[in-house]
């Protein structure tokens, strides 16, 4: 799959301490590493649907997280500012 494609994936949200990244475990096998705000820690262990842009082999830059209960979390202004500054460098 080419980089920059939009993906919507559903699975169980986890935390990979060795890579210090959120990880989405897909039912039936496989996983995505997620670039997303840390404020979503309350969703770890829950089934979620994420929407984002593919950054690499198995990395998504998440624009929206939707929990099974319907709670939506979008990146805050700090995450957006960091992305803008990173893109400008």
C-alpha positions as CSV (number, residue, x, y, z in Angstrom):
1,X,0.0,0.0,0.0
2,X,1.3,3.4,-0.8
3,X,2.1,6.0,1.8
4,X,-0.5,8.8,2.3
5,X,-3.5,6.7,1.9
6,X,-6.5,7.1,4.2
7,X,-7.4,4.1,6.4
8,X,-10.2,3.4,8.8
9,X,-9.4,0.4,11.0
10,X,-11.0,-1.2,14.0
11,X,-9.3,-3.1,16.8
12,X,-8.2,-3.1,20.4
13,X,-6.1,-0.1,21.5
14,X,-2.9,-0.8,23.3
15,X,0.4,0.7,24.3
16,X,3.8,-0.5,23.1
17,X,6.3,0.6,25.8
18,X,9.4,-0.4,23.8
19,X,8.4,2.0,21.0
20,X,6.5,4.4,23.2
21,X,3.6,4.4,20.7
22,X,-0.1,3.5,20.8
23,X,-0.8,0.3,18.9
24,X,-4.0,-1.0,17.3
25,X,-4.3,-4.8,17.5
26,X,-6.5,-6.0,14.6
27,X,-8.8,-9.0,15.2
28,X,-7.4,-12.0,13.3
29,X,-3.8,-10.8,13.5
30,X,-1.8,-7.8,12.5
31,X,-1.3,-4.3,14.1
32,X,-0.9,-0.7,13.3
33,X,1.3,1.7,15.3
34,X,-0.5,5.0,15.8
35,X,0.7,8.6,16.0
36,X,-1.9,10.1,18.3
37,X,-2.2,12.3,21.4
38,X,-1.5,10.7,24.8
39,X,-4.8,12.0,26.2
40,X,-6.4,8.8,24.7
41,X,-4.8,6.7,27.5
42,X,-8.3,6.1,28.9
43,X,-9.2,4.1,25.8
44,X,-6.3,1.6,26.1
45,X,-7.7,-1.9,26.3
46,X,-11.0,-0.8,24.6
47,X,-12.2,-1.6,21.1
48,X,-11.8,1.5,18.9
49,X,-12.1,2.6,15.3
50,X,-9.3,4.9,14.1
51,X,-9.2,7.1,11.0
52,X,-5.9,8.4,9.7
53,X,-3.3,8.7,7.0
54,X,-0.6,6.0,6.4
55,X,2.9,7.2,7.3
56,X,4.9,4.1,6.6
57,X,4.7,0.3,6.6
58,X,2.4,-0.1,9.6
59,X,2.1,3.5,11.0
60,X,-1.0,5.7,10.9
61,X,-1.2,9.4,11.7
62,X,-4.6,9.4,13.4
63,X,-7.0,12.2,12.8
64,X,-9.9,10.6,14.7
65,X,-10.5,7.9,17.3
66,X,-14.0,6.5,17.9
67,X,-14.6,4.3,20.9
68,X,-17.3,1.5,20.7
69,X,-19.4,3.6,23.1
70,X,-19.3,6.5,20.5
71,X,-16.9,8.9,22.3
72,X,-14.8,10.8,19.7
73,X,-11.3,12.1,20.4
74,X,-9.6,14.5,18.0
75,X,-6.0,15.6,18.5
76,X,-5.8,18.8,20.5
77,X,-4.2,22.1,19.5
78,X,-0.8,20.9,20.9
79,X,-0.7,17.9,18.6
80,X,-1.8,19.9,15.6
81,X,0.9,22.6,16.4
82,X,3.6,19.9,16.7
83,X,2.6,18.5,13.3
84,X,2.6,22.0,11.7
85,X,6.0,22.8,13.1
86,X,7.3,19.3,12.1
87,X,6.1,19.8,8.6
88,X,7.8,23.2,8.3
89,X,11.2,21.9,9.2
